Amino acid sequence: MKFSERILRVQPSQTLVITAKAAELRRKGIDVIGFGAGEPDFDTPDFVKEAAIKALKEGKTKYTPAAGIPELREGIAKRLKEKNNIDYSPSEVVVTPGAKMALYEVFAILLNPGDEVIVPAPYWVSYTEQIKLCDGKPVIVEMSEENGFVLTADLVKEAITEKTKALVLNTPSNPTGAVIPKSELEKIAEVCLENNVMIISDECYEEFCYDEEHVSIASLSKEVRDITFTVNAFSKAYSMTGWRIGWVAAPEEYIKKINIIQSQTISNPTSFAQYGALAALEDKGKFPAMMKEEFRKRRDYIVDEFRSIEGITVPTPKGAFYVFPNISAYIKGDIKNDIDFTTYLLEEAKVAVVPGSAFGKEGYIRLSYATSMENIKEGMRRIKEALKKLQ
Ligand SMILES: Cc1ncc(COP(=O)(O)O)c(C=O)c1O
């Protein structure tokens, strides 16, 4: 066999497949409205760009420490205290090339072959594949639409075995927008503490919470902090997806191991991008607050539109910038599953959306409303027209 068993276990990102299909149609001159992209449609703020340009001009273009420049580690630790109310020292923070790499590194330092990681579904596409890349076993627990796709402590408890090493939490969630309330996080933390299960808390969308406050699970107590990896990034909050700057915060013994991976693989996150991130920290959340108000309007519009379509149900997404409607009423005749449904929408309505099965939940679709209101209005008009033909 030419390839490692490890790579043969892993699938490419499904969200990128639909983006590629839509791009192909666009190349043919067809006007496709894309709801696939998981990134804000705003430009990176100028003050961030200027800080990176200044760093370039000052010659900050060389290797940095593997864990990131000390100012940024300090700034992130300070932010984690001020915004998230968690005590981390700068030595308990590592700057990573985005949250994606941060998560991969966490799985890499924790998992032995066969170790189980609980992944609540619908899940963000990369968790399961990264766990498999690190020889672990993703154990899927199904969250329900009736409960707004909110994870409960009971679901976690039922999934725990003696092989369970960790639980992945993603609040607010991609793809559902669900936000786990503090009362449930407390119960989940209790279950993890009792069963010696580590918590990997992906908080990439924390700036976009519309109806409920974001709570970091590590802020609940010192004991919970000590079993948690708090993962976040500048990608979504500062519209810096291409910059590749994120972080993990955790007790120092874990951070030291992540530093070993960084020093032997990436060497360091890009030097001048780190200076841009430093400027983003100084903004203290003003830029994401502006985006949030815009996203809120779009969310309200798109949810109302879906609810006006016969047969479709959709829980109100309380955070992030995604909606996850249930389209199972339209799975009939030639449309055998949600993938056929998304193909129908692409071909008939020229609208690109992602099938729920890419996130481990069939019968649903995911739309990102990180696109202009004009696109959303036209996209919804087309979807409604195409679905009328199926009714
Ligand atoms: C839930 C979640 N975690 C992590 C990431 C990756 O973020 P980054 O671009 O910082 O690597 C994404 C990006 O789509 C995401 O949706």
The ligand as an SDF file (V2000), in Angstrom:
LIG
                    3D

 16 16  0  0  0  0  0  0  0  0999 V2000
  -16.4190   25.6690   14.2980 C   0  0  0  0  0  0  0  0  0  0  0  0
  -15.1790   26.0600   13.5990 C   0  0  0  0  0  0  0  0  0  0  0  0
  -14.0000   25.8240   14.1980 N   0  0  0  0  0  0  0  0  0  0  0  0
  -12.8400   26.1390   13.5960 C   0  0  0  0  0  0  0  0  0  0  0  0
  -12.8160   26.7250   12.3470 C   0  0  0  0  0  0  0  0  0  0  0  0
  -11.4880   27.0360   11.7230 C   0  0  0  0  0  0  0  0  0  0  0  0
  -11.1240   28.3330   11.9490 O   0  0  0  0  0  0  0  0  0  0  0  0
   -9.7540   28.9200   11.3840 P   0  0  0  0  0  0  0  0  0  0  0  0
  -10.0600   29.5300   10.0690 O   0  0  0  0  0  0  0  0  0  0  0  0
   -9.3290   29.9180   12.4150 O   0  0  0  0  0  0  0  0  0  0  0  0
   -8.7840   27.8110   11.2610 O   0  0  0  0  0  0  0  0  0  0  0  0
  -14.0050   26.9630   11.6760 C   0  0  0  0  0  0  0  0  0  0  0  0
  -13.9910   27.5330   10.3130 C   0  0  0  0  0  0  0  0  0  0  0  0
  -14.9080   27.3880    9.5400 O   0  0  0  0  0  0  0  0  0  0  0  0
  -15.2190   26.6330   12.3230 C   0  0  0  0  0  0  0  0  0  0  0  0
  -16.3950   26.8580   11.7260 O   0  0  0  0  0  0  0  0  0  0  0  0
  1  2  1  0
  2  3  1  0
  2 15  2  0
  3  4  2  0
  4  5  1  0
  5  6  1  0
  5 12  2  0
  6  7  1  0
  7  8  1  0
  8  9  2  0
  8 10  1  0
  8 11  1  0
 12 13  1  0
 12 15  1  0
 13 14  2  0
 15 16  1  0
M  END
$$$$
